[in-house]
Amino acid sequence: MEAKMIRRYDIMEVSLLAGKIMLQSGAETYRVEDTMMRIAASYGISESHSYVTPTGIIFSIETSEPTKTKLIRINERSTDLEKVTLVNSISRQISKGHLTLEEAYNALEKLDQSDLSYSFVIQVLAASIASGCFLIMFQGMWMDFIPALITGGVGFTSLIYFHRLVPIKFFAEFLASFIIGMLSYGFVQLGVGQELDKIIIGSVMPLVPGLLITNAVRDLMAGHLVSGLSKGAEAFLTAFAIGTGIAVVFTLT
Amino acid sequence: MHIIEQLVTSFISAAAFGIIFNAPKQSLFKCGIVGMLGWIIYILMSLNDADAVLATLLASFVVAVISQVFAKIYRTPVIIFSVAGIIPLVPGGLAYDAMRNFVQNDYNAAINLAAKAFMISGSIAIGLIFSEVINQVIRNARLNASARRMR
Protein backbone atom coordinates (compact mmCIF):
# COMPACT_ATOMS: atom_id res chain seq x y z
CA MET A 1 0.00 0.00 0.00
CA GLU A 2 2.72 2.39 1.07
CA ALA A 3 4.86 1.60 -1.98
CA LYS A 4 1.90 2.11 -4.28
CA MET A 5 1.19 5.55 -2.81
CA ILE A 6 4.77 6.63 -3.41
CA ARG A 7 4.60 5.38 -6.98
CA ARG A 8 1.54 7.47 -7.72
CA TYR A 9 3.30 10.59 -6.49
CA ASP A 10 6.34 9.69 -8.57
CA ILE A 11 4.26 9.52 -11.73
CA MET A 12 2.92 12.92 -10.86
CA GLU A 13 6.39 14.35 -10.24
CA VAL A 14 7.63 13.09 -13.61
CA SER A 15 4.64 14.53 -15.49
CA LEU A 16 4.84 17.84 -13.67
CA LEU A 17 8.57 18.19 -14.22
CA ALA A 18 8.13 17.52 -17.95
CA GLY A 19 5.31 20.06 -18.06
CA LYS A 20 7.30 22.64 -16.15
CA ILE A 21 10.34 22.41 -18.44
CA MET A 22 8.17 22.65 -21.54
CA LEU A 23 6.18 25.63 -20.30
CA GLN A 24 9.31 27.48 -19.18
CA SER A 25 10.91 26.90 -22.57
CA GLY A 26 8.03 28.37 -24.54
CA ALA A 27 5.98 25.38 -25.73
CA GLU A 28 2.33 25.75 -26.69
CA THR A 29 -0.18 25.08 -23.91
CA TYR A 30 -1.87 22.20 -25.67
CA ARG A 31 1.47 20.47 -26.15
CA VAL A 32 2.25 20.78 -22.44
CA GLU A 33 -1.13 19.32 -21.44
CA ASP A 34 -0.90 16.57 -24.04
CA THR A 35 2.61 15.55 -22.96
CA MET A 36 1.70 15.43 -19.27
CA MET A 37 -1.36 13.29 -19.86
CA ARG A 38 0.51 10.96 -22.23
CA ILE A 39 3.26 10.40 -19.66
CA ALA A 40 0.69 9.64 -16.96
CA ALA A 41 -1.19 7.32 -19.31
CA SER A 42 1.91 5.35 -20.26
CA TYR A 43 2.61 4.69 -16.56
CA GLY A 44 -0.86 3.24 -16.17
CA ILE A 45 -2.91 6.24 -14.98
CA SER A 46 -5.85 6.12 -17.33
CA GLU A 47 -7.50 9.28 -16.08
CA SER A 48 -5.65 12.50 -15.47
CA HIS A 49 -6.53 16.15 -15.83
CA SER A 50 -4.27 19.06 -16.46
CA TYR A 51 -4.92 22.76 -16.48
CA VAL A 52 -2.08 24.81 -17.88
CA THR A 53 -1.81 28.59 -18.01
CA PRO A 54 1.33 30.56 -18.81
CA THR A 55 1.92 31.17 -15.11
CA GLY A 56 1.09 27.83 -13.52
CA ILE A 57 0.16 24.17 -13.92
CA ILE A 58 -2.54 22.26 -12.04
CA PHE A 59 -2.36 18.52 -12.52
CA SER A 60 -4.44 15.82 -10.94
CA ILE A 61 -4.54 12.06 -11.33
CA GLU A 62 -7.48 9.88 -10.47
CA THR A 63 -6.97 6.47 -8.99
CA SER A 64 -8.88 4.17 -6.70
CA GLU A 65 -7.45 6.21 -3.81
CA PRO A 66 -8.62 9.79 -3.32
CA THR A 67 -7.68 12.03 -6.24
CA LYS A 68 -4.29 13.68 -6.00
CA THR A 69 -3.78 17.20 -7.23
CA LYS A 70 -0.70 19.36 -7.32
CA LEU A 71 -0.08 22.91 -8.38
CA ILE A 72 3.19 24.46 -9.47
CA ARG A 73 3.91 28.07 -10.21
CA ILE A 74 5.94 29.19 -13.21
CA ASN A 75 7.70 32.49 -12.70
CA GLU A 76 10.42 32.56 -15.31
CA ARG A 77 9.63 31.99 -18.95
CA SER A 78 12.23 32.00 -21.69
CA THR A 79 12.55 30.65 -25.19
CA ASP A 80 14.51 27.46 -25.59
CA LEU A 81 13.11 25.33 -28.37
CA GLU A 82 15.83 22.72 -27.95
CA LYS A 83 14.51 21.83 -24.48
CA VAL A 84 10.99 21.52 -25.88
CA THR A 85 12.30 19.10 -28.50
CA LEU A 86 14.22 17.07 -25.92
CA VAL A 87 11.26 16.76 -23.52
CA ASN A 88 9.19 15.75 -26.53
CA SER A 89 11.59 12.94 -27.39
CA ILE A 90 11.79 11.81 -23.73
CA SER A 91 8.00 11.62 -23.65
CA ARG A 92 8.05 9.58 -26.87
CA GLN A 93 10.48 7.14 -25.27
CA ILE A 94 8.26 6.89 -22.18
CA SER A 95 5.21 6.12 -24.34
CA LYS A 96 7.13 3.33 -26.06
CA GLY A 97 7.99 1.92 -22.63
CA HIS A 98 11.74 2.40 -22.99
CA LEU A 99 12.16 4.38 -19.76
CA THR A 100 11.30 3.44 -16.19
CA LEU A 101 9.92 6.05 -13.82
CA GLU A 102 13.26 6.62 -12.18
CA GLU A 103 15.19 6.87 -15.44
CA ALA A 104 12.64 9.30 -16.81
CA TYR A 105 12.81 11.47 -13.69
CA ASN A 106 16.60 11.55 -13.77
CA ALA A 107 16.68 12.40 -17.47
CA LEU A 108 14.21 15.25 -16.98
CA GLU A 109 16.01 16.52 -13.88
CA LYS A 110 19.28 16.61 -15.78
CA LEU A 111 17.60 18.45 -18.63
CA ASP A 112 16.06 20.96 -16.23
CA GLN A 113 19.45 21.79 -14.69
CA SER A 114 21.35 21.96 -17.97
CA ASP A 115 21.89 25.11 -19.99
CA LEU A 116 21.66 24.25 -23.67
CA SER A 117 21.42 27.74 -25.09
CA TYR A 118 23.87 29.08 -27.62
CA SER A 119 26.55 31.30 -26.14
CA PHE A 120 25.73 34.95 -25.63
CA VAL A 121 28.16 36.08 -28.33
CA ILE A 122 26.60 33.78 -30.93
CA GLN A 123 23.11 35.01 -30.04
CA VAL A 124 24.15 38.64 -30.41
CA LEU A 125 25.86 37.85 -33.72
CA ALA A 126 22.72 36.09 -34.93
CA ALA A 127 20.57 39.06 -33.91
CA SER A 128 22.81 41.54 -35.69
CA ILE A 129 23.01 39.47 -38.88
CA ALA A 130 19.24 39.03 -38.81
CA SER A 131 18.84 42.82 -38.51
CA GLY A 132 21.06 43.43 -41.50
CA CYS A 133 19.24 40.84 -43.59
CA PHE A 134 15.85 42.25 -42.61
CA LEU A 135 16.97 45.65 -43.83
CA ILE A 136 17.63 44.16 -47.27
CA MET A 137 14.37 42.19 -47.18
CA PHE A 138 12.45 45.41 -46.52
CA GLN A 139 13.99 46.95 -49.66
CA GLY A 140 16.71 48.88 -47.86
CA MET A 141 20.02 49.87 -49.44
CA TRP A 142 23.18 47.81 -49.02
CA MET A 143 24.82 51.02 -47.74
CA ASP A 144 22.71 50.76 -44.61
CA PHE A 145 23.65 47.14 -43.99
CA ILE A 146 26.48 47.87 -41.53
CA PRO A 147 24.54 50.47 -39.46
CA ALA A 148 21.62 48.02 -39.15
CA LEU A 149 24.04 45.26 -38.19
CA ILE A 150 25.48 47.37 -35.37
CA THR A 151 22.21 48.81 -34.05
CA GLY A 152 20.55 45.37 -34.13
CA GLY A 153 23.39 43.81 -32.17
CA VAL A 154 23.53 46.64 -29.63
CA GLY A 155 19.74 46.57 -29.24
CA PHE A 156 19.65 42.85 -28.57
CA THR A 157 22.57 43.07 -26.14
CA SER A 158 20.92 45.88 -24.21
CA LEU A 159 17.63 43.93 -24.09
CA ILE A 160 19.35 40.99 -22.40
CA TYR A 161 21.48 43.23 -20.16
CA PHE A 162 18.58 45.40 -18.95
CA HIS A 163 16.42 42.33 -18.42
CA ARG A 164 19.08 40.97 -16.07
CA LEU A 165 19.36 44.33 -14.33
CA VAL A 166 15.62 44.97 -13.88
CA PRO A 167 13.44 41.89 -14.24
CA ILE A 168 10.56 43.80 -15.82
CA LYS A 169 10.27 42.75 -19.44
CA PHE A 170 8.38 45.85 -20.57
CA PHE A 171 11.08 48.18 -19.26
CA ALA A 172 13.93 46.22 -20.86
CA GLU A 173 12.17 46.19 -24.24
CA PHE A 174 11.37 49.88 -23.98
CA LEU A 175 14.98 50.81 -23.24
CA ALA A 176 16.36 48.51 -25.93
CA SER A 177 14.16 50.02 -28.64
CA PHE A 178 14.96 53.50 -27.35
CA ILE A 179 18.67 52.76 -27.74
CA ILE A 180 18.06 51.38 -31.24
CA GLY A 181 16.21 54.54 -32.19
CA MET A 182 18.90 56.88 -30.82
CA LEU A 183 21.73 54.91 -32.41
CA SER A 184 20.04 54.83 -35.82
CA TYR A 185 19.37 58.54 -35.59
CA GLY A 186 23.03 59.08 -34.75
CA PHE A 187 24.15 57.03 -37.75
CA VAL A 188 21.92 58.99 -40.10
CA GLN A 189 23.09 62.31 -38.63
CA LEU A 190 26.71 61.26 -39.09
CA GLY A 191 25.96 60.42 -42.70
CA VAL A 192 26.86 56.74 -42.27
CA GLY A 193 23.25 55.62 -42.67
CA GLN A 194 20.80 56.80 -45.30
CA GLU A 195 17.23 55.74 -44.52
CA LEU A 196 16.35 56.13 -40.83
CA ASP A 197 13.06 54.22 -41.10
CA LYS A 198 14.54 51.13 -42.72
CA ILE A 199 17.43 50.93 -40.27
CA ILE A 200 15.10 51.14 -37.27
CA ILE A 201 12.63 48.57 -38.63
CA GLY A 202 15.42 46.11 -39.45
CA SER A 203 17.13 46.46 -36.07
CA VAL A 204 13.90 46.18 -34.10
CA MET A 205 12.97 42.83 -35.67
CA PRO A 206 14.95 40.64 -33.19
CA LEU A 207 12.78 42.09 -30.40
CA VAL A 208 9.49 41.29 -32.15
CA PRO A 209 7.46 38.72 -30.15
CA GLY A 210 7.09 36.19 -32.97
CA LEU A 211 6.96 33.10 -30.78
CA LEU A 212 4.29 34.62 -28.57
CA ILE A 213 2.11 35.56 -31.55
CA THR A 214 2.24 32.08 -33.10
CA ASN A 215 1.67 30.41 -29.74
CA ALA A 216 -1.23 32.70 -28.92
CA VAL A 217 -2.98 31.84 -32.20
CA ARG A 218 -2.39 28.11 -31.86
CA ASP A 219 -3.58 28.11 -28.24
CA LEU A 220 -6.72 30.06 -29.08
CA MET A 221 -7.52 27.63 -31.89
CA ALA A 222 -6.95 24.63 -29.64
CA GLY A 223 -9.55 26.04 -27.24
CA HIS A 224 -7.12 27.20 -24.53
CA LEU A 225 -8.74 30.58 -24.31
CA VAL A 226 -7.08 31.75 -21.09
CA SER A 227 -3.55 30.95 -22.27
CA GLY A 228 -4.20 32.25 -25.76
CA LEU A 229 -5.48 35.58 -24.52
CA SER A 230 -2.76 36.06 -21.94
CA LYS A 231 -0.03 35.25 -24.46
CA GLY A 232 -1.69 37.65 -26.87
CA ALA A 233 -1.66 40.30 -24.16
CA GLU A 234 2.04 39.66 -23.52
CA ALA A 235 2.77 40.00 -27.24
CA PHE A 236 0.77 43.22 -27.39
CA LEU A 237 2.66 44.64 -24.38
CA THR A 238 5.98 43.85 -26.05
CA ALA A 239 4.90 45.49 -29.29
CA PHE A 240 3.69 48.49 -27.29
CA ALA A 241 7.02 48.74 -25.45
CA ILE A 242 8.95 48.70 -28.74
CA GLY A 243 6.63 51.30 -30.21
CA THR A 244 6.92 53.58 -27.20
CA GLY A 245 10.70 53.40 -27.22
CA ILE A 246 10.85 54.49 -30.84
CA ALA A 247 8.16 57.13 -30.29
CA VAL A 248 10.22 58.75 -27.54
CA VAL A 249 13.14 59.04 -29.97
CA PHE A 250 10.88 60.78 -32.48
CA THR A 251 9.60 63.28 -29.96
CA LEU A 252 13.13 64.04 -28.73
CA THR A 253 14.69 64.55 -32.14
CA MET B 1 19.41 39.53 -59.10
CA HIS B 2 16.93 41.16 -56.83
CA ILE B 3 15.22 37.83 -56.16
CA ILE B 4 18.51 36.07 -55.37
CA GLU B 5 19.33 38.82 -52.88
CA GLN B 6 15.94 38.30 -51.21
CA LEU B 7 16.35 34.50 -51.17
CA VAL B 8 19.75 34.67 -49.50
CA THR B 9 18.87 37.30 -46.90
CA SER B 10 15.60 35.62 -45.93
CA PHE B 11 17.34 32.27 -45.55
CA ILE B 12 20.02 33.78 -43.31
CA SER B 13 17.61 35.80 -41.19
CA ALA B 14 15.28 32.82 -40.59
CA ALA B 15 18.22 30.65 -39.54
CA ALA B 16 19.50 33.47 -37.30
CA PHE B 17 16.09 33.62 -35.64
CA GLY B 18 16.43 29.89 -35.06
CA ILE B 19 19.58 30.67 -33.08
CA ILE B 20 17.89 33.45 -31.08
CA PHE B 21 15.06 31.06 -30.14
CA ASN B 22 17.62 28.36 -29.41
CA ALA B 23 16.36 25.80 -31.89
CA PRO B 24 18.38 22.56 -32.10
CA LYS B 25 21.46 22.85 -34.33
CA GLN B 26 20.35 20.24 -36.85
CA SER B 27 17.08 22.07 -37.49
CA LEU B 28 18.60 25.51 -38.24
CA PHE B 29 19.00 24.74 -41.94
CA LYS B 30 15.36 23.65 -42.19
CA CYS B 31 14.27 26.82 -40.36
CA GLY B 32 16.09 28.77 -43.04
CA ILE B 33 14.33 26.85 -45.83
CA VAL B 34 10.88 27.45 -44.30
CA GLY B 35 11.59 31.16 -43.82
CA MET B 36 12.95 31.52 -47.34
CA LEU B 37 9.95 29.84 -49.00
CA GLY B 38 7.43 31.90 -47.03
CA TRP B 39 9.20 35.18 -47.74
CA ILE B 40 9.71 34.49 -51.45
CA ILE B 41 5.99 33.85 -51.91
CA TYR B 42 5.22 37.10 -50.12
CA ILE B 43 7.75 39.16 -52.05
CA LEU B 44 6.83 37.71 -55.47
CA MET B 45 3.16 38.44 -54.86
CA SER B 46 3.75 41.96 -53.62
CA LEU B 47 6.12 42.72 -56.51
CA ASN B 48 3.30 41.68 -58.86
CA ASP B 49 0.97 44.17 -57.16
CA ALA B 50 -1.05 41.63 -55.23
CA ASP B 51 -2.75 42.85 -52.07
CA ALA B 52 -0.47 42.69 -49.02
CA VAL B 53 -3.17 40.94 -46.97
CA LEU B 54 -3.60 38.19 -49.56
CA ALA B 55 0.17 37.79 -49.98
CA THR B 56 0.64 37.44 -46.22
CA LEU B 57 -2.23 34.97 -45.97
CA LEU B 58 -0.78 32.71 -48.66
CA ALA B 59 2.78 33.00 -47.32
CA SER B 60 1.80 32.16 -43.75
CA PHE B 61 -0.32 29.25 -44.98
CA VAL B 62 2.63 27.83 -46.93
CA VAL B 63 4.96 28.35 -43.95
CA ALA B 64 2.57 26.50 -41.65
CA VAL B 65 2.03 23.60 -44.08
CA ILE B 66 5.76 23.09 -44.70
CA SER B 67 6.44 23.31 -40.96
CA GLN B 68 3.91 20.60 -40.31
CA VAL B 69 5.41 18.37 -43.00
CA PHE B 70 8.90 18.90 -41.52
CA ALA B 71 7.60 18.23 -38.02
CA LYS B 72 6.09 14.93 -39.17
CA ILE B 73 9.28 13.87 -40.99
CA TYR B 74 11.78 14.84 -38.28
CA ARG B 75 9.49 14.11 -35.29
CA THR B 76 9.98 17.49 -33.64
CA PRO B 77 7.46 20.09 -32.41
CA VAL B 78 5.96 22.18 -35.24
CA ILE B 79 6.73 25.44 -33.51
CA ILE B 80 10.49 25.22 -34.21
CA PHE B 81 9.91 25.66 -37.93
CA SER B 82 6.84 27.86 -38.02
CA VAL B 83 8.23 30.62 -35.79
CA ALA B 84 11.23 31.33 -38.00
CA GLY B 85 8.99 31.45 -41.06
CA ILE B 86 6.31 33.69 -39.56
CA ILE B 87 8.55 36.45 -38.20
CA PRO B 88 9.41 38.15 -41.52
CA LEU B 89 5.69 38.38 -42.31
CA VAL B 90 4.90 40.35 -39.14
CA PRO B 91 3.96 43.86 -40.37
CA GLY B 92 6.78 45.63 -38.53
CA GLY B 93 7.16 48.33 -41.16
CA LEU B 94 3.48 49.24 -41.16
CA ALA B 95 3.27 49.27 -37.37
CA TYR B 96 6.31 51.53 -37.35
CA ASP B 97 4.80 53.96 -39.84
CA ALA B 98 1.53 53.99 -37.91
CA MET B 99 3.33 54.79 -34.70
CA ARG B 100 5.40 57.48 -36.33
CA ASN B 101 2.24 59.19 -37.56
CA PHE B 102 0.66 58.93 -34.11
CA VAL B 103 3.64 60.70 -32.61
CA GLN B 104 3.51 63.40 -35.27
CA ASN B 105 -0.19 64.00 -34.44
CA ASP B 106 -1.37 62.83 -37.87
CA TYR B 107 -4.07 60.57 -36.45
CA ASN B 108 -5.92 59.97 -39.73
CA ALA B 109 -2.91 58.48 -41.47
CA ALA B 110 -1.95 56.63 -38.29
CA ILE B 111 -5.34 54.91 -37.92
CA ASN B 112 -5.23 54.00 -41.59
CA LEU B 113 -1.87 52.31 -41.27
CA ALA B 114 -2.74 50.68 -37.94
CA ALA B 115 -5.88 49.14 -39.44
CA LYS B 116 -3.81 47.74 -42.30
CA ALA B 117 -1.23 46.32 -39.90
CA PHE B 118 -4.08 44.76 -37.94
CA MET B 119 -5.52 43.18 -41.09
CA ILE B 120 -2.15 41.69 -41.98
CA SER B 121 -1.69 40.26 -38.47
CA GLY B 122 -5.14 38.75 -38.82
CA SER B 123 -4.22 37.14 -42.12
CA ILE B 124 -1.13 35.57 -40.54
CA ALA B 125 -3.44 34.04 -37.92
CA ILE B 126 -5.89 32.81 -40.57
CA GLY B 127 -3.08 31.24 -42.59
CA LEU B 128 -1.93 29.35 -39.48
CA ILE B 129 -5.50 28.27 -38.73
CA PHE B 130 -6.16 26.99 -42.27
CA SER B 131 -3.11 24.79 -42.22
CA GLU B 132 -4.08 23.49 -38.78
CA VAL B 133 -7.52 22.59 -40.12
CA ILE B 134 -6.04 20.73 -43.10
CA ASN B 135 -3.67 18.93 -40.77
CA GLN B 136 -6.57 17.79 -38.56
CA VAL B 137 -8.63 16.68 -41.54
CA ILE B 138 -5.76 14.59 -42.91
CA ARG B 139 -5.10 13.08 -39.50
CA ASN B 140 -8.77 12.17 -39.03
CA ALA B 141 -8.98 10.74 -42.54
CA ARG B 142 -5.94 8.58 -41.86
CA LEU B 143 -7.38 7.42 -38.51
CA ASN B 144 -10.65 6.48 -40.20
CA ALA B 145 -8.81 4.63 -42.95
CA SER B 146 -6.78 2.61 -40.47
CA ALA B 147 -9.92 1.93 -38.42
CA ARG B 148 -11.62 0.57 -41.53
CA ARG B 149 -8.65 -1.66 -42.27
CA MET B 150 -8.81 -3.00 -38.72
CA ARG B 151 -12.37 -4.14 -39.22
Interface residues (C-beta under 8 A of the other chain):
Chain A: G26 A27 E28 R31 T79 D80 L81 E82 K83 V84 T85 N88 S89 R92 L116 S117 Y118 I122 Q123 A126 A127 I129 A130 C133 F134 I136 M137 F138 F156 D197 I200 I201 V204 M205 P206 V208 G210 L211 I213 T214 N215 V217 R218 M221 A239 G243 I246 A247 F250 T251
Chain B: E5 Q6 T9 S10 I12 S13 A16 F17 G18 I19 I20 F21 N22 A23 P24 S27 W39 I43 R75 T76 P77 I79 I80 S82 V83 I86 I87 P88 V90 G92 G93 A95 Y96 D97 M99 R100 F102 V103 Q104 S121 I124 A125 L128 I129 E132
